[in-house]
Amino acid sequence: MQCGTCCVAPDITTLQKPVGVRCRHLDRDNRCRIYAERPTVCQRYRPDAICREIAAPDLEGRVARYLSLFGLG
């Protein structure tokens, strides 16, 4: 499964991507189109306990849970 939540929920300042907005480099299958050249912040991200806490059947549900967990939504 390609989650994609970390490419939608948090802000990514190096890409001028605000909180809750889908990254312009995320394709329909939730795969990064610039994976080999992605920003350092994306390269360093490692799925963790947060990923288990936001488990939901669809991207919108996962993003909503992420934003709620961090008080962003």
Secondary structure, DSSP 4 states (H G I P E B T S, - for coil): ----GGGTSS-BGGGTB-TT---TTB-TTS-BTTGGG--HHHHH----HHHHHT--SSHHHHHHHHHHHTT--
